Amino acid sequence: MKVKRYDIELRPDSTRVLYRPFIGMSGERMLRIIARVQSLSEEEVQLEYKKVMEDFHNRHLELHDFLLKNYKLIHPMLIKDQVMSEERKLLLGAFFTQEYSLESAALFNPSMIWHPDQSELPEGAKRFIISLRATGEGHISSISFRSGIVTANGAIKMDAPSQFVTLPKPKPDIEYNKKLFTLKLGELGLYNEVSTMVMDKLDNNFTLKRLNEVINFYKRQDHFNSGKFYTVTNGMITLAQSNYKVKFLESQDISQRTIFPYAPAEVNGIEDARFVEFTDDDGEKTFYAMYTAYDGKVILPQMLETRDFLEFDISTLNGPAIENKGLALFPRKINGKYMMISRQDNESMFIMESDNIHFWYNKEILVKPAYPWEFVQIGNCGSPIETDEGWILLTHGVGPMREYAIGAVLLDLKDPKKVIGRLAEPLLAPNENEREGYVPNVVYSCGGQIHNDRLYIPYAMSDYASTFASVSVKELLKELKKNKI
């Protein structure tokens, strides 16, 4: 079975920067910085602001608006309200702004999905989007995007990425369902007399603003001033903030759009999104991605959904079966159930089913390590891919010297809990050009696609850069069925 590697390398580009608030310092220090800027004469302010814009305006879109937004963040710290020039406000905003190089460390773990817009293409070509884990300073990961086309003859042509990086705007006052919220509180160990008291004052659908109002109402009453009260209510607010919506502008190129950690559970990274185009029973299509949120201590499986790659809904996944990393959703319901691949024990692959995409209660082992190249661990490399002869599930195996390789298993089309066959040898293992990187000896994917009888696999090279490979589906199926389970 011949695997074709492509002469494409998506490398991290340190020039792709975004701006972020620079306020992670003590209040006293911030006050001293503000005082120093306030002491400048208007002439000095004009000069300093001109230098800022000369150095940075070509590196960003909407820099003026962001500096003004950051000024509003620190405005409550001003000793007194006073009339000041717009340039002074913007300069104050600049002192509390920093650039962040989105992908300075790595651009890896790609997931491939067919673009919702397939218009104006050459005959036989198909347009795709790949999501990538972009990692920068502090090893903070976010979701970045690239696009390209697969031609009729199997070539891959990548679109040049934009020089700009933009963040989405959060959508304010989203509503939470009281019943679902209460169930999640129970899973988090926060369902008790404190949370019940707060929830009793909320409507069946409520906003974060209303939740804060109820909590603040009780805070003002002395007898609720306890450590338990603050622990529980802070947990409730964190849960609400972990479920949010963001939106990009249609004018922003797909490669400009970046989903950067926003919720408290994500502050140290959004990792390894596995995208899938899901078709519901009524034919409605939604793009889902399961990813790992990391706050520096705890990992939390989350779900992202979008119809157009402009507006994204982010929500927590719930239920006792939601553990560990590497969740991958099937692209449709099977026998009326949602199904998902997972890794629960850091060693084997599991399969789960549910009536509700947000809640998962049951799990069972699907595949255990069987060959030396996967003795340490086996997991998925993206969502299962449907063929007439079964579900192709790309896998990763970890073997001697902690080398990661990519394999595959074939699952029964009507009952994916049945394994038809699996590869005895890796489909892809690191070659000499792929061994060096942030984490050596790793090839890894978060999902591929089939086009014209070829399976296209975007994959990361040692957690540093990304490339592509492809294989004949016919040959792969033949090899999978040769090694029946």
MARVONU-44433 format. One record per residue (C-alpha): residue in one letter; x, y, z. Coordinates in steps of 0.2 Angstrom, whole numbers, plus 2048, in hexadecimal, padded with zeros to 3 digits. Layout:
MARVONU-44433
A	X	Y	Z
...
//
This chain:
MARVONU-44433
M	800	800	800
K	808	810	7FA
V	806	820	804
K	80A	830	7FB
R	812	83E	805
Y	810	850	7FF
D	81D	85D	7FD
I	813	86A	808
E	819	870	819
L	80E	87C	823
R	81A	883	82F
P	818	88F	83E
D	819	8A1	839
S	81E	8AD	847
T	819	8BC	83D
R	807	8B8	83F
V	802	8C2	84F
L	7F3	8C7	858
Y	7F0	8D4	865
R	7EB	8D0	877
P	7E8	8D9	887
F	7F8	8DC	891
I	7F1	8DD	8A3
G	7F7	8CE	8AC
M	800	8D9	8B9
S	7FC	8E0	8CA
G	7EF	8EE	8CC
E	7FD	8F9	8D4
R	809	8F7	8C5
M	7FB	8FB	8B9
L	7F7	90B	8C2
R	809	910	8C1
I	809	90D	8AE
I	7FA	917	8AC
A	801	925	8B7
R	811	926	8AC
V	806	927	89C
Q	7FB	934	8A4
S	80B	93F	8A8
L	810	940	896
S	80C	951	88D
E	800	951	87E
E	80E	953	872
E	817	944	87A
V	807	93A	879
Q	805	93E	866
L	817	939	863
E	816	928	86C
Y	806	924	864
K	80C	927	853
K	81B	91C	856
V	80F	90E	85C
M	805	90F	84C
E	814	910	841
D	81B	900	848
F	80B	8F6	84A
H	7FD	8FC	83F
N	802	8F1	830
R	803	8E2	83B
H	7F1	8E2	840
L	7DF	8E5	83A
E	7D4	8F0	845
L	7E3	8F5	851
H	7DB	906	855
D	7CB	8FD	85B
F	7D5	8F1	866
L	7DF	8FE	86E
L	7CF	908	872
K	7C7	8F8	879
N	7D7	8F5	885
Y	7D6	907	88A
K	7C4	904	890
L	7CA	8F5	89A
I	7D6	8FF	8A4
H	7CA	90F	8A5
P	7C3	90A	8B6
M	7D5	90B	8BD
L	7D6	91E	8B9
I	7D7	928	8C8
K	7CA	934	8C1
D	7C0	937	8B2
Q	7C8	944	8A7
V	7C7	94A	895
M	7D5	943	88B
S	7DA	942	879
E	7D6	932	86F
E	7E9	930	86C
R	7EC	92F	87F
K	7DE	922	881
L	7E5	918	873
L	7F7	919	87A
L	7F1	913	88B
G	7E9	905	882
A	7F9	901	879
F	802	900	88A
F	7F6	8F2	88F
T	7F7	8E9	87E
Q	803	8DB	878
E	806	8D2	868
Y	805	8BF	869
S	80D	8B4	85C
L	800	8A7	859
E	80A	899	851
S	81C	89D	856
A	81F	88C	85E
A	815	880	853
L	807	87D	846
F	802	86B	848
N	7F4	85E	84A
P	7E9	863	83B
S	7D7	85E	838
M	7D1	85E	826
I	7BF	862	821
W	7B6	866	811
H	7B3	879	80F
P	7A0	87E	810
D	7A3	888	800
Q	7A7	87D	7F1
S	7A3	88A	7E4
E	7AE	890	7D5
L	7BA	881	7D5
P	7C2	878	7C7
E	7B9	868	7C2
G	7BD	859	7CE
A	7C5	865	7DB
K	7BF	867	7ED
R	7C3	875	7F9
F	7C8	871	80B
I	7CB	879	81C
I	7D8	873	828
S	7D8	878	83A
L	7E9	878	843
R	7EF	879	854
A	7F9	889	854
T	805	88B	863
G	80E	89A	869
E	816	8A2	878
G	813	899	888
H	80D	889	87E
I	7FC	891	87D
S	7F2	888	86F
S	7E4	88E	864
I	7DB	889	854
S	7E1	890	844
F	7DB	88D	832
R	7E2	88B	821
S	7D9	887	810
G	7DD	87F	800
I	7D7	873	7F2
V	7D9	861	7ED
T	7DA	860	7DA
A	7D2	853	7CF
N	7E3	84B	7CD
G	7E7	84A	7E0
A	7F2	859	7E1
I	7F0	864	7F1
K	7F1	877	7EF
M	7F1	882	7FF
D	7EB	894	7FF
A	7F7	8A1	805
P	7F3	8A6	817
S	7EF	8B7	81B
Q	7FC	8C2	824
F	7EF	8C7	831
V	7E8	8BD	83F
T	7D7	8C2	847
L	7CD	8BD	856
P	7BA	8BB	855
K	7AE	8C6	85F
P	7A5	8BD	86E
K	792	8BD	86D
P	78B	8C5	87D
D	77D	8BF	887
I	77C	8AD	880
E	76F	8A2	889
Y	772	893	894
N	765	885	896
K	761	883	8A8
K	75F	870	8A8
L	76F	86C	89E
F	779	879	8A9
T	772	870	8B9
L	777	85F	8B2
K	789	865	8AF
L	78A	86D	8C0
G	786	85B	8C7
E	795	854	8BD
L	7A1	861	8C4
G	79C	85E	8D6
L	794	86F	8D7
Y	781	86A	8D9
N	77D	86E	8EB
E	773	87A	8F6
V	77D	889	8EF
S	77B	885	8DD
T	769	880	8DF
M	765	891	8E8
V	76D	89A	8D9
M	764	890	8CC
D	753	892	8D4
K	754	8A4	8D0
L	758	8A1	8BE
D	74C	89F	8AF
N	74C	88F	8A4
N	758	899	899
F	764	8A6	8A0
T	773	8B0	89C
L	784	8B2	8A4
K	77F	8C4	8A9
R	770	8BD	8B2
L	77A	8B0	8BB
N	786	8BD	8C1
E	777	8C8	8C7
V	770	8B9	8D2
I	781	8B5	8D9
N	785	8C7	8DD
F	774	8C8	8E6
Y	779	8BA	8F2
K	78A	8C1	8F4
R	783	8D1	8FB
Q	77B	8C6	909
D	788	8C3	917
H	782	8B2	91C
F	787	8AC	90A
N	799	8B2	90C
S	7A1	8A1	90D
G	7AF	898	904
K	7A3	88B	8FE
F	798	898	8F7
Y	7A6	8A0	8ED
T	7AD	88F	8E7
V	79C	88A	8E0
T	797	89A	8D8
N	7A8	89D	8D0
G	7A6	88B	8C9
M	795	890	8C2
I	79C	89F	8BA
T	7AB	896	8B3
L	79F	889	8AB
A	794	896	8A3
Q	7A4	89F	89C
S	7A9	88E	895
N	79A	88E	88A
Y	79B	89D	87E
K	798	8A3	86C
V	7A4	8AD	861
K	7A3	8B4	84F
F	7AE	8B9	841
L	7AB	8C6	833
E	7A7	8BE	822
S	7B4	8CA	81B
Q	7C2	8C1	825
D	7CB	8B4	81B
I	7CA	8A2	823
S	7DD	8A3	827
Q	7DB	8B3	830
R	7CE	8AB	83C
T	7D5	8A4	84D
I	7CC	89D	85B
F	7D7	8A2	86A
P	7D4	89C	87C
Y	7C6	8A6	883
A	7BE	89D	892
P	7C6	899	8A2
A	7C7	887	89E
E	7D2	88B	88F
V	7DE	897	895
N	7ED	88C	892
G	7E7	886	881
I	7DA	87F	875
E	7E2	86E	86F
D	7E0	862	860
A	7CF	866	859
R	7C7	858	84F
F	7BB	85F	842
V	7AD	855	83A
E	79F	85A	82E
F	790	852	837
T	780	84F	82D
D	770	84E	838
D	761	843	834
D	758	851	82B
G	767	854	820
E	76D	864	82A
K	780	865	82A
T	78A	86C	839
F	79D	86C	83B
Y	7A2	866	84C
A	7B3	865	854
M	7B7	85C	865
Y	7C7	864	86D
T	7D0	865	87D
A	7CF	874	888
Y	7DE	876	894
D	7DF	882	8A3
G	7F1	87E	8A8
K	7EB	870	8B4
V	7DB	867	8AE
I	7D6	862	89C
L	7C4	864	897
P	7BC	85C	887
Q	7B2	86A	87E
M	7A8	86B	86E
L	7A8	878	861
E	79B	879	853
T	798	884	844
R	78E	885	834
D	799	891	82B
F	7AA	893	833
L	7A4	8A5	838
E	79A	8A2	847
F	7A0	895	854
D	797	88E	863
I	7A2	887	871
S	79B	87B	87E
T	7A0	86F	88C
L	79E	85C	889
N	795	854	897
G	792	843	89F
P	79D	836	8A8
A	7A4	82F	897
I	7AC	840	893
E	7BE	83D	899
N	7D0	83F	892
K	7D4	846	881
G	7D1	841	86F
L	7BF	841	86C
A	7B9	83E	85A
L	7A7	83F	855
F	79F	834	847
P	799	83F	838
R	787	839	83A
K	77B	82F	847
I	77C	81C	846
N	76C	813	84B
G	765	823	852
K	774	827	85D
Y	782	833	85D
M	793	829	85D
M	7A4	82E	862
I	7B6	827	864
S	7C0	82B	873
R	7CE	826	87E
Q	7CA	824	890
D	7D9	81B	898
N	7E8	822	88F
E	7EA	812	886
S	7DB	80B	87C
M	7CE	812	870
F	7BC	812	877
I	7AC	815	86E
M	79D	81E	875
E	78B	821	870
S	77E	82E	876
D	76C	835	872
N	773	847	876
I	783	84D	86E
H	786	857	87E
F	785	849	88A
W	78E	838	88A
Y	78C	82B	897
N	791	81A	88F
K	7A2	814	889
E	7AA	804	884
I	7BB	7FE	87D
L	7BC	7FE	86B
V	7CF	7FA	867
K	7DD	7F6	872
P	7F0	7F7	86E
A	7F5	7E7	864
Y	805	7EB	85B
P	816	7F1	861
W	814	802	858
E	804	805	863
F	809	7FC	873
V	80A	80C	87D
Q	7F9	814	877
I	7ED	814	86A
G	7E1	822	866
N	7D7	82A	857
C	7DE	836	84A
G	7CD	83E	846
S	7BB	83A	843
P	7B7	829	83A
I	7B5	82B	827
E	7A6	822	81F
T	7A9	816	810
D	79E	809	808
E	7A8	7FB	811
G	7A9	803	822
W	7AF	811	82D
I	7C2	815	82A
L	7C8	81B	83B
L	7DA	822	83B
T	7E3	81E	84A
H	7F3	823	853
G	7FE	817	85C
V	80D	81A	868
G	81B	80D	868
P	82E	80C	86D
M	837	81C	870
R	826	825	871
E	824	825	85E
Y	813	829	858
A	80D	821	848
I	7FC	822	83E
G	7F2	812	83B
A	7E0	80E	837
V	7D2	802	83C
L	7C2	7FE	832
L	7B1	7FE	83C
D	7A1	7F6	837
L	796	803	82E
K	786	7FE	837
D	78E	7FA	848
P	79E	804	84A
K	7A1	7FA	85A
K	7A6	7EC	84F
V	7B8	7ED	849
I	7BA	7E5	838
G	7CD	7E7	836
R	7DC	7F1	83A
L	7ED	7F5	833
A	7FB	7EA	83A
E	808	7F7	835
P	807	80A	836
L	800	813	827
L	80C	821	82B
A	81B	822	836
P	828	830	838
N	835	830	82B
E	846	839	82D
N	83F	84A	828
E	831	849	835
R	83A	843	844
E	840	854	84B
G	834	861	853
Y	82C	867	863
V	828	855	867
P	834	849	85D
N	82E	839	854
V	81C	83D	852
V	810	83D	843
Y	7FE	841	848
S	7EE	847	840
C	7DD	84D	846
G	7D3	847	837
G	7D4	844	824
Q	7C8	844	815
I	7C4	839	806
H	7C4	840	7F4
N	7C4	836	7E4
D	7C8	825	7ED
R	7D7	82D	7F6
L	7D8	830	809
Y	7E1	840	80C
I	7E9	841	81D
P	7F0	852	824
Y	7FC	84E	831
A	808	856	83D
M	81B	853	83D
S	822	852	84F
D	816	85F	856
Y	81E	86D	84C
A	818	86E	83A
S	80A	866	82F
T	80A	85D	81E
F	7FF	851	814
A	7FF	83F	80F
S	7F2	835	805
V	7EE	823	801
S	7E2	819	7F6
V	7D2	815	7FF
K	7D0	805	7F5
E	7E2	7FF	7FA
L	7DF	804	80C
L	7CF	7FB	80E
K	7D7	7EB	806
E	7E5	7EC	813
L	7D9	7EF	821
K	7CE	7E0	81D
K	7DD	7D5	81A
N	7E1	7D7	82D
K	7CF	7D2	834
I	7CC	7D3	847
//
